Amino acid sequence: MTVTDTPVGDAVETVESGTIRSHLNPPPSYDLADHPVPVGTEEVWRFTPLKRLRGLLDGEPSEARLTQENSVPAGIEVSHITAEQAREIGEVPPSERPAALAVSLAGGATLVDVPAEAEIDEPMVVDLSGDSVDTRVWGHTVYRIGNHAKVTVVVRHTGSATYCSTTSFLVGDGADVTILSLQDWADDAVHLGRDAIRVGRDAKVKHTSISFGGDLVRMHANVEYDGPGGEAELLGLYFADAGQHLEHRLFADHTAPRTKSRVTYKGALQGQGAHTVWIGNVLIRKVAEGIDTYEENRNLVLTEGCQADSVPNLEIETGDIEGAGHASATARFDDEQLFYLRSRGVSEKEAQRLVVHGFFNDLIRRVGIPSIEDRLLETVEAELARNVLKES
């Protein structure tokens, strides 16, 4: 078992113009020349096994598309727009090569419009599935949520694919938005994804990223603020099996005063070569007075031969804040918990199962979508049956 828990001290620099530049989150640009093909030594790519990306960063165009089925509640409009129109309506520009490639090669964007004041009781569900990893697929989506609207969006990924996507959520003032991205791919899939969220004044956003399947999955969630009073809760859950690489990167950019962010990610690892990466980064700019932020990552190692890298970063440019902190931990089964359960007649396998469910249960219950919560509990059980609970 290898564990890394190291804050990166030089994650942010101030250039001569006074602009804050983060080494972990390069300046946004649509120009691919500003996002060169990585070689693996860059800070933002050093944990990612580039050879397993199936050439996804080379940028070759493709006509392929994932199969998509949408469940769209009344009141929501879905249309196709050009990449230029996506810029005009204010999407969050790409800050890394995969997102820039997706904008360049997707052949336009899907626009999802939720009108102001709308209260959508039924979740919008987008099912994306692929049947081959041999062709690269690009995705580009913009969600535009009007002022004081309320909506839940669920995006599910299944099947086999080599997929690169960028998604912008433009959340209006006073809106209440719940977002869930589920990576439940087949074992051979590769997915580079980015969800970029702009939170309006006094708006609330809950974003949950869940990764179980795939050979290599690298998800990036970004949050910035379009006015004071915005709140963002970023949740994540992942379970890596033998040979899997699951990577989650977070960036909370406090660009307005009196904003709030909470980050909680939990993961489990089992099997030889299972590898998880969590990179958290919070930037509190000089204008962001009175903000409140906390980021947390917990990892549970279930077997030998796993590697968990966990790197929290916190950069503060103003002393006038309400609160800021981070926590990271990686550990094996809690021997005291196991002993307590065994002493009361619970078998070793059942005790291990109960400990893992307890580890994940509080986070799953915060997802806020009952049907998804029940499915997640079932998926955790299925993952445990692959290794930890497997009969000798």
Secondary structure as UniProt FT lines:
FT   STRAND          2..5
FT   TURN            9..10
FT   STRAND          12..14
FT   TURN            16..17
FT   STRAND          20..22
FT   HELIX           32..34
FT   TURN            43..47
FT   HELIX           50..53
FT   TURN            54..57
FT   STRAND          67..71
FT   TURN            74..75
FT   STRAND          77..81
FT   HELIX           83..88
FT   TURN            89..90
FT   HELIX           97..105
FT   STRAND          109..114
FT   TURN            116..117
FT   STRAND          124..145
FT   TURN            147..148
FT   STRAND          150..171
FT   TURN            173..174
FT   STRAND          176..183
FT   TURN            187..188
FT   STRAND          190..199
FT   TURN            201..202
FT   STRAND          204..211
FT   STRAND          216..225
FT   TURN            228..229
FT   STRAND          231..240
FT   TURN            242..243
FT   STRAND          245..254
FT   TURN            257..258
FT   STRAND          260..269
FT   TURN            272..273
FT   STRAND          275..284
FT   TURN            286..287
FT   TURN            289..290
FT   STRAND          292..301
FT   TURN            304..305
FT   STRAND          307..316
FT   STRAND          323..331
FT   HELIX           335..342
FT   TURN            343..345
FT   HELIX           348..364
FT   TURN            365..366
FT   HELIX           370..386
FT   TURN            387..389
//
